[in-house]
Amino acid sequence: MNKWCDRSLKTGAECWRDSSGSVIIMFGLIVMIIFGCSAIAIDFARVNRSRSLAMMALDSAALATAKQLRLEGGSADELKQLAQSYFESNLRAQRALDTIFDNFDVSIDRAKSRAIISVEVTTPTALGRIFDVTAFKSKHTAEAIYSARDIELAMMLDVSGSMRGTKIAALRDAAKDLVDIVLEETNGPSANRIGIAPYSTSVNAGVYAYKALNLTSLRSTCVTERTGSTAFTDASPLLVSLRQRTNTCPASPVVPLTNDKSVLTDNIEQLSDGGSTAGHLGIAWAWYLVSPEWASFWPSASAPRTYDDPEAMKAVIIMTDGEFNTAYENSNGNSVAQAQNLCGNIKKAGVTVFSVGFDAPGGALNLLKQCASKSSYFFDAKDATELRDAFTRIARELTGLRLTN
């Protein structure tokens, strides 16, 4: 017997009418379920898009506000206005939905250069209101800290004879790119500082050679390594003098830490090639530029801060295109051995080491890998484009903003 119809009581037509009514009701229910699921899916996609746009805009506003707070300060009202302008400008191009953003709030932690921004997001439903769901509400927060540490960076730049021609030109471009990023223009002078240690057969200490060698007259301003207990250390030359074992060094002298972009770019433009590769001397002088042990040696404006200063980040870039092949003190070992000792001690002191090979042979690359503070801080640049990219990436790493949430 048909469970839907008792044919002993009803005709076939009557049974068909009864069963078709049931089918229509079930079909209607299925359609409503499908429509409801589709409505939910459509509105859920709208809500997700609104929330995604809100978070991207909040992140941008938080980063901009934290940076402004760190570099230039401002009142609470000024910072909130800045944050809101960044938030709204980032939404403007993509805000196709009729989403409502309410209760925009900015919280500032000046001690940590931190900005915390929140907003309530209300997204009206497109189809959900059929089921009496008119909107979805949520609150979102973004937090950003602009790196609270000022950068003290020394660039050890290879200007040996193998850098002749297009290589030295590429190095000038890469170094200037980095200076532009690290000393990004603000309303006042940058708190970051950069020094330069060009090297070839030795290092040219320039006007600082007299103090470094503790001499009143000089054959040249070239300086070489120390021996004994101060070898491979950053001991002040005011306590133990450096030595002079050659009169051959780069034309370009060392430049102590400065935030004067013109001084740095002028010296970079004047870099010229020639000589052999005393790489360990370049490493040592990059260290001296950021070492607090040398604070009383350099002019006061170039004096490095202490190693334990929580608001200072010390870093060096070690760059070469060839094997280290020139040293002067046999008791210290060859240039490679001295470089290895120096790199180890620099990292122990808490200085971050980046290393860059520029079309360099395998032996040089192996040394650079050992010197880098971590594997991602080693760069093997095969050509001028990759060299500029390496210096840019180092600059971005040093100056990068970080999101905490």
C-alpha positions in Angstrom: 0.0 0.0 0.0 1.3 3.5 -0.8 2.1 5.1 2.5 1.0 8.4 1.1 -2.5 7.3 0.0 -5.0 4.6 0.7 -6.1 3.6 -2.8 -9.0 1.6 -1.4 -10.5 4.9 -0.3 -9.3 7.3 -3.0 -8.9 7.3 -6.7 -5.5 7.6 -8.4 -6.1 11.2 -9.3 -7.0 12.0 -5.7 -3.9 10.2 -4.5 -1.7 12.2 -7.0 -3.2 15.5 -5.8 -2.4 14.6 -2.2 1.2 13.4 -2.8 1.9 16.4 -5.2 0.9 18.8 -2.4 3.4 17.1 -0.1 6.2 17.3 -2.7 5.5 21.0 -3.3 5.7 21.7 0.4 9.0 19.8 0.7 10.4 21.5 -2.4 9.5 24.8 -1.0 11.3 24.0 2.2 14.4 22.9 0.3 14.4 26.1 -1.8 14.1 28.2 1.4 17.0 26.3 3.0 19.1 26.8 -0.2 18.2 30.4 -0.3 19.0 30.9 3.3 22.4 29.2 3.0 23.1 31.4 -0.1 22.1 34.5 1.8 24.4 33.5 4.7 27.3 32.9 2.3 26.8 36.2 0.5 26.6 38.2 3.8 29.4 36.3 5.3 31.6 37.2 2.3 30.6 40.8 2.7 31.4 40.7 6.4 34.8 39.1 5.8 35.7 41.7 3.2 34.7 44.6 5.5 36.8 43.2 8.3 39.8 42.6 6.1 39.6 46.1 4.7 39.3 47.4 8.3 42.3 45.5 9.5 44.5 46.6 6.6 43.5 50.2 7.2 44.1 49.9 10.9 47.5 48.4 10.4 48.5 51.2 8.1 47.2 53.8 10.5 48.9 52.2 13.5 52.3 52.0 11.7 52.1 55.7 10.6 51.0 56.9 14.0 53.8 54.9 15.8 56.4 56.3 13.4 55.1 59.9 13.9 55.2 59.4 17.6 58.8 58.1 17.6 60.3 60.6 15.2 58.4 63.8 15.7 56.0 63.4 18.6 52.7 65.4 18.7 49.7 65.9 20.9 47.1 63.2 21.5 44.6 65.0 19.3 47.2 65.5 16.5 48.1 61.8 16.5 44.5 60.7 16.5 43.8 63.0 13.6 46.8 61.5 11.7 45.6 58.0 12.5 42.1 58.7 11.3 43.3 60.3 8.1 45.5 57.2 7.3 42.6 54.9 8.2 40.1 56.7 6.0 42.4 57.2 3.0 43.2 53.5 3.0 39.5 52.7 2.9 38.4 55.3 0.4 39.6 53.5 -2.7 38.0 50.2 -1.8 35.1 51.1 0.3 32.4 49.9 -2.0 30.3 48.4 0.8 28.0 50.5 3.0 30.0 49.5 6.0 29.9 51.7 9.1 33.0 52.4 11.1 32.2 53.8 14.6 34.1 54.6 17.8 37.5 55.0 16.2 39.9 55.2 19.2 43.7 55.8 19.4 45.7 54.9 22.5 49.3 56.1 22.7 52.2 54.7 24.8 54.9 57.3 24.4 57.6 55.5 26.4 57.5 52.6 23.9 56.5 54.5 20.8 53.4 52.3 20.5 50.1 53.1 18.9 47.0 51.0 19.6 44.0 51.8 17.3 40.5 50.2 17.5 37.3 50.6 15.5 33.8 49.1 15.6 32.7 47.7 12.2 29.0 47.3 11.3 28.2 45.6 8.0 24.6 45.7 7.0 23.3 42.4 5.5 22.2 42.1 1.9 19.9 39.1 2.3 20.1 38.2 6.0 17.4 40.8 6.9 14.9 38.4 5.3 15.6 36.3 8.4 15.5 39.4 10.6 19.4 39.7 10.7 20.0 43.3 9.7 23.8 43.7 10.4 26.9 42.1 11.8 29.0 44.0 14.3 32.6 43.5 15.4 35.5 45.4 17.0 39.0 45.3 15.6 42.3 46.5 17.1 45.8 47.0 15.6 48.9 47.7 17.6 52.2 48.9 16.2 55.6 49.9 17.6 58.1 51.9 15.7 61.5 50.5 16.5 62.5 52.4 19.6 66.2 51.9 19.0 68.3 54.4 17.1 70.6 52.8 14.5 74.4 53.0 14.7 75.6 51.4 11.5 79.1 51.1 10.1 79.6 50.1 6.4 82.9 48.3 5.6 83.3 48.9 1.9 85.8 47.1 -0.4 87.6 49.6 -2.6 90.5 47.3 -3.7 91.7 47.1 -7.3 89.3 44.3 -8.2 86.4 46.7 -7.7 87.5 48.8 -10.7 85.0 50.2 -13.2 81.4 49.2 -13.0 81.8 47.5 -9.6 82.8 50.6 -7.7 80.0 52.5 -9.4 77.5 49.8 -8.3 78.8 50.0 -4.8 78.4 53.8 -4.7 74.7 53.4 -5.8 74.0 50.6 -3.3 75.6 52.5 -0.4 73.7 55.7 -1.2 70.4 53.7 -1.4 71.0 52.5 2.1 71.8 56.0 3.4 68.6 57.3 1.9 66.5 54.7 3.7 68.3 54.6 7.1 68.4 58.4 7.2 64.9 58.9 5.9 63.9 62.6 5.9 61.9 63.9 8.8 61.1 67.3 10.1 64.4 67.2 12.0 67.7 65.4 11.8 67.5 61.6 12.0 68.4 59.9 15.2 70.1 57.2 13.2 73.8 57.5 12.3 76.1 55.8 9.8 79.8 55.5 9.5 82.0 54.4 6.6 85.2 52.3 6.7 86.7 51.9 3.2 89.5 49.5 3.0 92.0 48.0 0.5 95.7 47.4 1.3 95.0 49.0 4.7 92.7 51.6 6.2 93.0 55.4 5.8 92.4 56.9 9.2 92.6 60.4 7.8 92.7 63.2 10.4 92.3 60.6 13.1 95.5 58.8 12.3 97.6 61.0 14.6 95.4 60.0 17.6 95.2 56.4 16.5 98.9 56.0 16.2 99.8 58.4 19.0 102.3 60.3 16.8 102.8 64.0 16.1 104.2 63.4 12.6 103.2 60.9 10.0 104.5 59.3 6.8 100.9 58.6 5.8 97.5 58.2 7.4 97.4 54.5 6.8 96.9 52.2 9.8 97.3 48.5 10.4 96.5 46.0 13.1 97.7 45.6 16.7 99.3 42.6 18.3 99.2 41.1 21.8 96.3 41.3 24.2 94.5 44.0 22.2 94.5 42.1 18.9 91.0 41.4 17.7 89.5 43.7 20.3 87.9 47.2 20.3 90.3 48.5 22.9 90.6 52.3 22.7 93.7 53.5 20.8 94.0 56.2 23.5 95.1 53.3 25.7 97.0 51.1 23.2 97.9 52.7 19.9 97.4 51.1 16.5 100.4 50.5 14.2 101.5 51.6 10.8 103.2 49.0 8.7 102.5 50.3 5.2 102.1 53.6 3.4 99.5 52.2 1.0 95.8 52.7 1.8 92.6 54.0 0.1 92.3 57.6 -0.9 89.0 57.7 1.0 89.3 58.0 4.8 87.0 56.6 7.4 83.9 58.6 8.2 82.8 58.4 11.9 79.1 58.1 12.8 77.0 60.9 11.4 73.4 61.7 10.5 74.5 64.2 7.9 73.4 62.7 4.6 75.5 65.1 2.5 78.7 64.1 4.3 78.0 60.5 3.7 76.9 60.8 0.1 79.9 63.0 -0.7 82.3 60.5 0.7 80.6 57.6 -1.0 80.8 59.5 -4.4 84.5 59.9 -3.9 85.2 56.2 -3.4 87.9 55.0 -5.7 89.5 51.6 -6.4 93.1 50.4 -6.0 95.2 48.1 -3.9 94.9 44.6 -2.4 92.4 43.3 0.2 93.2 43.6 3.9 89.6 42.7 4.8 90.3 42.2 8.5 91.3 45.8 8.8 88.0 46.9 7.2 86.1 44.7 9.7 88.1 46.1 12.7 87.5 49.7 11.7 83.8 49.1 11.1 83.7 47.8 14.7 85.7 50.8 16.0 83.1 53.2 14.5 80.3 51.8 16.6 82.3 50.7 19.7 81.6 52.6 22.9 85.3 51.9 23.8 86.1 54.5 21.1 83.5 57.1 22.3 86.2 59.5 23.6 88.3 59.0 20.5 85.7 60.3 18.0 84.1 63.8 18.0 81.3 64.0 20.5 78.6 64.0 17.8 80.0 60.7 16.5 80.5 59.1 19.9 78.9 55.6 19.9 76.5 54.8 22.7 77.1 52.0 25.2 76.5 48.4 24.3 73.7 48.0 26.8 71.8 51.1 25.8 68.3 49.8 25.2 67.6 52.6 22.7 70.5 51.9 20.5 71.0 49.2 17.9 74.6 48.6 16.6 75.3 46.9 13.3 78.0 46.6 10.8 78.0 45.6 7.1 81.0 43.6 5.9 81.3 43.7 2.1 83.9 42.3 -0.3 84.3 41.1 -3.8 87.3 38.9 -3.2 89.5 36.9 -0.9 91.2 38.6 2.1 94.9 38.4 1.1 96.9 41.1 3.0 98.0 41.2 6.7 100.9 42.7 8.6 101.4 41.0 11.9 102.4 37.3 11.5 101.7 36.5 15.1 98.0 37.3 14.5 97.6 35.0 11.5 96.6 35.8 8.0 93.8 38.2 7.0 91.2 35.4 7.0 92.1 34.1 10.4 92.1 37.6 11.8 88.8 38.3 10.2 87.3 35.2 11.8 88.5 36.3 15.3 87.2 39.8 14.8 83.8 38.7 13.6 83.4 36.4 16.6 84.3 39.1 19.0 82.0 41.7 17.3 79.0 39.4 17.6 79.9 38.6 21.3 79.8 42.3 22.0 76.2 42.4 20.8 76.8 44.1 17.4 74.6 42.7 14.5 76.7 41.7 11.5 75.4 41.7 7.9 77.7 40.4 5.2 77.6 41.0 1.4 79.6 39.2 -1.3 79.7 41.0 -4.6 80.5 38.6 -7.4 82.9 37.0 -4.9 84.7 33.6 -5.0 83.7 30.6 -2.9 86.4 31.2 -0.2 85.3 34.8 0.4 81.6 33.7 0.5 82.3 31.1 3.1 84.0 33.7 5.4 81.1 36.1 4.9 78.6 33.4 5.9 80.6 32.7 9.1 80.7 36.4 9.9 76.9 37.1 9.5 74.9 37.1 12.7 72.4 34.7 11.1 72.1 33.0 7.7 69.5 35.5 6.4 71.9 38.4 7.1 74.3 37.0 4.4 73.9 38.1 0.8 75.5 36.7 -2.3 75.1 39.4 -4.9 76.0 38.3 -8.4 75.6 41.7 -10.1 74.9 45.4 -9.6 71.2 44.9 -9.3 71.5 42.2 -6.6 74.1 44.4 -4.8 71.6 47.3 -4.6 68.9 44.9 -3.6 71.1 43.5 -0.7 71.8 46.9 0.7 68.2 47.9 0.4 67.0 44.8 2.2 69.6 45.4 5.0 68.3 49.0 5.3 64.7 47.8 5.5 65.6 45.2 8.1 67.3 47.8 10.2 64.6 50.4 10.0 61.6 48.1 9.8 58.4 48.6 11.7 57.0 45.7 13.5 53.4 44.8 14.3 52.8 43.4 17.7 49.3 42.2 17.2 
